[in-house]
Amino acid sequence: MARMHHRSYSEQIRRQAAAILAKGVGHRALAAQLAIPEATARQWARAFAVGGEDAILNGGSRHRTYDYDLKLAAVKDHLERGKTVRQVMVEYGVPSESSVKSWCRIYRAKGAAGLVDKPRGRKPSGGTRSA
């Protein structure tokens, strides 16, 4: 079984990737030039198509939230209208392929109601605490 390695890449490597992608080079050539996994290169190429250099440089550094209407429209475009994940990412400005795929999984399992944002963190306690 192959082991999964989570690597983070320096800003220099990410800048090089953005410069290479800006020339119109595909993800396989990017992977070969920078000696990075093809899966990473593919992710960066998709993110670059959506958000340019910033999408690669800031990848994973900030958590973005999307409203219900955007998620539902993106899911329906992919599942019902046959648009590719990449087309959906570009159209809705979502730099993460995993977000779109996750929304589709949730939609299949729970329907549209599953896409509603739920409060994060601990639930508030029901009353006052006594010492």
C-alpha positions in Angstrom: 0.0 0.0 0.0 1.4 3.4 -0.9 2.0 5.8 1.9 0.5 9.3 1.7 2.9 12.1 2.4 1.6 15.6 3.2 4.2 18.1 2.1 4.2 21.8 2.1 6.1 23.7 -0.5 8.1 26.9 -0.2 6.9 30.2 -1.6 9.8 30.0 -4.1 8.5 26.6 -5.5 5.0 28.0 -5.6 6.1 31.1 -7.4 8.0 29.0 -9.9 4.9 26.9 -10.5 2.8 30.0 -11.1 5.3 31.3 -13.6 5.4 28.0 -15.4 1.6 27.7 -15.5 1.3 31.3 -16.7 3.2 30.2 -19.9 0.4 27.7 -20.6 2.4 24.6 -19.5 0.3 21.6 -18.5 0.4 19.9 -15.1 2.5 16.9 -16.2 5.3 19.2 -17.5 5.0 21.3 -14.3 5.4 18.1 -12.2 8.5 17.1 -14.2 10.1 20.5 -14.1 9.6 21.0 -10.4 10.0 17.3 -9.3 6.6 17.4 -7.5 3.9 14.8 -7.6 1.5 15.0 -10.6 -1.5 15.2 -8.2 0.0 18.3 -6.6 0.7 19.8 -10.1 -2.8 19.1 -11.2 -4.3 20.7 -8.1 -2.1 23.8 -8.6 -3.0 24.0 -12.3 -6.7 23.9 -11.4 -6.3 26.5 -8.6 -4.2 28.7 -11.0 -7.0 28.5 -13.6 -9.5 29.9 -11.0 -7.4 32.4 -9.0 -4.1 32.9 -10.7 -0.8 33.2 -8.8 -2.6 34.1 -5.5 -4.5 30.8 -5.5 -1.2 28.9 -5.5 0.7 31.1 -3.1 -2.1 31.1 -0.6 -3.2 27.5 -1.1 -4.5 26.2 2.2 -3.5 29.2 4.2 -7.0 30.5 4.8 -10.3 28.9 5.3 -12.9 30.1 2.9 -16.6 29.7 3.4 -19.2 29.7 0.6 -22.9 30.4 0.9 -25.6 27.9 0.4 -26.8 29.2 -3.0 -23.3 29.0 -4.5 -22.7 25.5 -3.2 -26.1 24.3 -4.5 -25.6 25.9 -7.9 -22.1 24.4 -8.2 -23.3 20.9 -7.3 -26.2 21.0 -9.7 -24.0 22.3 -12.5 -21.7 19.3 -12.0 -24.2 16.5 -11.2 -27.2 17.5 -13.3 -25.8 19.6 -16.1 -22.6 17.6 -16.6 -20.1 20.3 -16.2 -16.6 19.1 -15.1 -15.3 19.9 -11.7 -12.8 22.2 -13.3 -15.5 24.1 -15.1 -17.4 24.5 -11.9 -14.3 25.7 -10.0 -13.7 28.4 -12.7 -17.3 29.5 -13.0 -17.9 29.9 -9.2 -14.3 31.0 -8.2 -13.7 28.0 -6.0 -9.9 27.2 -6.0 -10.3 23.9 -4.2 -11.3 20.8 -6.2 -11.9 19.0 -2.9 -14.5 21.5 -1.8 -16.6 20.9 -5.0 -16.2 17.1 -4.6 -17.1 17.3 -0.9 -20.3 19.3 -1.7 -21.3 16.7 -4.3 -20.8 13.8 -1.8 -22.9 15.7 0.9 -25.6 16.5 -1.7 -25.8 12.8 -2.7 -26.0 11.6 0.9 -28.2 14.3 2.5 -29.7 16.3 -0.3 -29.7 20.1 -0.5 -30.3 20.4 3.2 -26.8 18.9 3.8 -25.2 22.0 2.2 -26.5 24.4 4.8 -23.7 25.7 7.0 -23.8 24.4 10.6 -22.4 26.4 13.5 -18.9 25.3 14.5 -17.5 24.7 17.9 -19.1 23.5 21.2 -22.8 23.9 21.7 -23.7 26.4 24.3 -24.6 25.0 27.7 -28.3 25.0 28.6 -28.1 26.9 31.8 -25.9 28.5 34.4 -23.2 26.5 36.1 -23.1 26.3 39.8 -19.9 26.0 41.8 
